[in-house]
Amino acid sequence: MLPSVFLSGDKLGSLISLANNSLPLESCALLLGQTKGENCEETVVRDLILVNNNDSSPVSFSIKPDDLIKAYKFSESRDMEIVGIFHSHPSDPIPSATDKRFMEINPVVWLIYSTTTNESRAFIFDDHLIEVKICVME
């Protein structure tokens, strides 16, 4: 079964707006919600935390440790988990070599939006890179 990530059109629109408003820099956000299944077969995004790109770079991103701690506390207070990481690329929406390294230690859905092709794709790493189906809910 192909893993899937479910999110509302409004949430996806917010992420795309963040990416476009952050140009020429990469943008990033954390996806909050719940997962079902051992390998995140179904990920449901309930909320977003838009964060600053600590790298201030057009080709990389990082999130400040303090922002991560706040995000974990916020998600726990809402009975949710951090289920995904969003960021934008100035190229095709596929994980870079750097993304792949970090995906191995952050086994959640990685949603990538291309600011050049206006396309979104999602992936998860489980011994190898697996594409995740994006399901937009109304």
C-alpha positions in Angstrom: 0.0 0.0 0.0 1.3 3.4 -1.0 1.7 5.7 2.0 -0.5 8.8 1.9 -0.5 12.2 3.5 -3.9 14.0 4.0 -4.2 17.7 4.4 -6.7 20.4 3.6 -6.5 22.6 0.5 -6.3 25.6 2.9 -3.2 24.1 4.6 -1.5 23.3 1.3 -2.3 26.8 0.1 -0.7 28.3 3.2 2.4 26.2 2.6 2.6 27.3 -1.0 2.1 31.0 0.0 4.9 30.6 2.6 7.2 29.3 -0.1 6.4 32.0 -2.6 6.6 34.8 0.0 10.0 33.5 1.2 11.6 33.7 -2.3 14.5 33.7 -3.1 15.1 31.7 0.1 13.9 28.2 0.9 10.9 28.1 3.3 10.1 25.6 6.0 7.3 24.5 8.3 6.3 21.6 10.6 3.2 19.5 9.9 1.2 18.5 13.0 -1.3 15.7 13.2 -1.5 11.9 13.6 -0.1 8.9 11.8 -1.5 5.4 11.4 0.6 2.3 10.8 4.1 1.4 11.7 5.6 3.0 8.5 3.3 6.1 8.5 1.0 4.5 5.9 -1.5 7.3 6.6 -0.5 10.7 7.9 -3.2 13.3 8.6 -2.1 16.9 8.9 -4.3 18.9 11.3 -2.2 22.0 11.9 1.0 23.8 10.6 3.8 25.6 12.4 5.5 28.0 10.0 9.1 28.5 11.0 11.9 30.7 9.8 14.7 29.2 7.7 17.6 29.5 10.1 20.0 29.1 7.2 18.6 32.1 5.3 19.6 30.3 2.1 18.1 29.7 -1.3 19.4 26.1 -1.4 19.1 24.8 2.2 17.1 25.1 5.4 17.3 24.4 9.1 15.1 25.1 12.0 16.4 26.6 15.3 16.5 24.2 18.2 14.3 26.6 20.3 11.7 26.6 17.5 11.7 22.8 17.5 11.2 22.6 21.2 8.3 25.1 21.1 6.8 23.1 18.3 7.0 19.8 20.2 5.5 21.4 23.3 2.7 23.0 21.2 1.9 19.7 19.4 1.8 17.8 22.7 -0.5 20.3 24.3 -2.9 19.8 21.3 -2.6 15.9 21.5 -0.8 15.8 18.2 2.6 14.9 16.9 5.0 16.4 14.4 4.2 14.2 11.5 6.0 16.0 8.7 8.5 18.6 7.5 7.7 21.0 4.7 10.2 23.0 2.7 10.5 24.6 -0.7 13.0 24.0 -3.4 14.2 26.3 -6.2 14.2 23.2 -8.4 12.2 20.0 -8.9 10.4 18.8 -5.7 12.6 15.8 -5.0 14.8 15.3 -1.9 18.4 16.6 -2.3 21.3 14.6 -1.0 21.2 16.7 2.2 17.5 16.1 2.5 18.0 12.3 2.3 20.6 12.4 5.0 18.2 14.2 7.4 15.3 12.1 6.3 17.0 9.1 7.7 17.1 10.6 11.2 13.7 12.3 10.9 11.4 9.4 9.7 8.3 11.6 9.0 6.7 12.7 5.7 8.8 15.3 3.9 6.6 17.5 1.8 8.5 19.5 -0.9 7.2 22.3 -3.0 9.0 23.5 -6.1 8.9 27.3 -6.6 10.0 26.8 -10.2 7.5 24.1 -11.3 4.7 24.9 -8.7 4.5 21.2 -8.0 4.4 19.4 -4.6 5.6 15.9 -3.8 6.0 14.0 -0.6 8.5 11.3 0.5 9.4 9.3 3.5 12.6 7.3 4.2 12.4 3.7 5.4 15.6 2.0 4.4 15.1 3.7 1.0 13.2 6.7 -0.4 9.4 6.1 -0.8 7.1 8.5 -2.5 4.0 9.4 -0.5 0.7 10.2 -2.2 -0.6 13.7 -1.4 -4.4 13.7 -0.7 -6.0 17.1 -0.5 -9.2 17.2 1.6 -11.9 19.8 1.4 
